[in-house]
């Protein structure tokens, strides 16, 4: 019986090590992301066929408001909008930047954070761009 | 009880706990418009018969100050003003109920501290956007409120988006007055 008990404790210890090492957070993770830089950009960015930056930014703001965000900061020159909302007990913060791309297009990039985690899930961003498309009456185009 | 099974059970419980506290990932779909967002948009928006964007934005800043908010940030080119205020969140009913519960459990011989879980203070955040309507003849003003509530032991007890029609009603009533006052240069 004693042997069996020891066996369980060893197993428990092993599981502890495994589950703790899964979420290691060294200081270098402050600048780290799970996806590659290129991949992340393509997930978070879409191009729109318009050059009206002001209208684009105001539509971004109104879309974020539709999604329950409270807008905290915005800067027209930089093209950035930052807002936050609550999802359950977690805070979601998102910043969106709008900038010129060539002569005829605007690039919109969104990046969101859920609690202490950066959101890198393509579908989540797709949800946002779908909502943005609807309010903008334009199609969001994937950028390579 | 059979001893090996007892250990096995303990092991599973411990493992489950570790699994749960492990890596929390974001749930899907939190950037999808939730149900009833169109009604909320309507509740949060009013139109004003003017095309003067600057006048509206300064009236908005004025009304936020009237309501005791401090301005955090603004961008006139986009018609944005964001503000926040700290406020009392105590409710007499809630405290009375908690004290009664504490007294009852004291009489019953056990310890409880419901009073510490009562709401104490809150921060209310507001952001207002003024933008021209689609036909360009009116200004649309949209406001959203959010609040964070702390309890008596200074822990965050609640975070929420405020959806009470009364609050929005009050804001827009004050805004109408503010626009009138600014037009009259008072």
HADDOCK unambig.tbl for C-alpha pairs under 7 A between the chains (distance, minus, plus):
assign (segid A and resid 12 and name CA) (segid B and resid 11 and name CA) 6.50 0.50 0.50
assign (segid A and resid 19 and name CA) (segid B and resid 18 and name CA) 6.78 0.50 0.50
assign (segid A and resid 19 and name CA) (segid B and resid 22 and name CA) 6.62 0.50 0.50
assign (segid A and resid 23 and name CA) (segid B and resid 22 and name CA) 6.91 0.50 0.50
assign (segid A and resid 23 and name CA) (segid B and resid 23 and name CA) 6.21 0.50 0.50
assign (segid A and resid 54 and name CA) (segid B and resid 78 and name CA) 6.95 0.50 0.50
assign (segid A and resid 58 and name CA) (segid B and resid 78 and name CA) 6.66 0.50 0.50
assign (segid A and resid 66 and name CA) (segid B and resid 33 and name CA) 6.42 0.50 0.50
assign (segid A and resid 66 and name CA) (segid B and resid 37 and name CA) 5.96 0.50 0.50
assign (segid A and resid 66 and name CA) (segid B and resid 41 and name CA) 6.63 0.50 0.50
assign (segid A and resid 67 and name CA) (segid B and resid 31 and name CA) 6.52 0.50 0.50
assign (segid A and resid 67 and name CA) (segid B and resid 32 and name CA) 6.75 0.50 0.50
assign (segid A and resid 67 and name CA) (segid B and resid 33 and name CA) 5.05 0.50 0.50
assign (segid A and resid 67 and name CA) (segid B and resid 34 and name CA) 6.98 0.50 0.50
assign (segid A and resid 70 and name CA) (segid B and resid 126 and name CA) 6.99 0.50 0.50
assign (segid A and resid 70 and name CA) (segid B and resid 127 and name CA) 6.00 0.50 0.50
assign (segid A and resid 70 and name CA) (segid B and resid 144 and name CA) 6.06 0.50 0.50
assign (segid A and resid 70 and name CA) (segid B and resid 145 and name CA) 6.88 0.50 0.50
assign (segid A and resid 70 and name CA) (segid B and resid 146 and name CA) 6.92 0.50 0.50
assign (segid A and resid 71 and name CA) (segid B and resid 82 and name CA) 6.99 0.50 0.50
assign (segid A and resid 71 and name CA) (segid B and resid 127 and name CA) 5.73 0.50 0.50
assign (segid A and resid 72 and name CA) (segid B and resid 82 and name CA) 5.82 0.50 0.50
assign (segid A and resid 72 and name CA) (segid B and resid 127 and name CA) 6.84 0.50 0.50
assign (segid A and resid 73 and name CA) (segid B and resid 73 and name CA) 6.06 0.50 0.50
assign (segid A and resid 74 and name CA) (segid B and resid 75 and name CA) 6.25 0.50 0.50
assign (segid A and resid 75 and name CA) (segid B and resid 75 and name CA) 6.25 0.50 0.50
assign (segid A and resid 76 and name CA) (segid B and resid 77 and name CA) 6.52 0.50 0.50
assign (segid A and resid 76 and name CA) (segid B and resid 78 and name CA) 6.78 0.50 0.50
assign (segid A and resid 86 and name CA) (segid B and resid 159 and name CA) 6.74 0.50 0.50
assign (segid A and resid 86 and name CA) (segid B and resid 160 and name CA) 6.36 0.50 0.50
assign (segid A and resid 89 and name CA) (segid B and resid 159 and name CA) 6.86 0.50 0.50
assign (segid A and resid 114 and name CA) (segid B and resid 26 and name CA) 6.08 0.50 0.50
assign (segid A and resid 124 and name CA) (segid B and resid 28 and name CA) 6.35 0.50 0.50
assign (segid A and resid 124 and name CA) (segid B and resid 29 and name CA) 5.90 0.50 0.50
assign (segid A and resid 124 and name CA) (segid B and resid 31 and name CA) 6.03 0.50 0.50
assign (segid A and resid 127 and name CA) (segid B and resid 31 and name CA) 5.84 0.50 0.50
assign (segid A and resid 127 and name CA) (segid B and resid 32 and name CA) 5.39 0.50 0.50
assign (segid A and resid 128 and name CA) (segid B and resid 31 and name CA) 5.54 0.50 0.50
assign (segid A and resid 128 and name CA) (segid B and resid 32 and name CA) 6.45 0.50 0.50
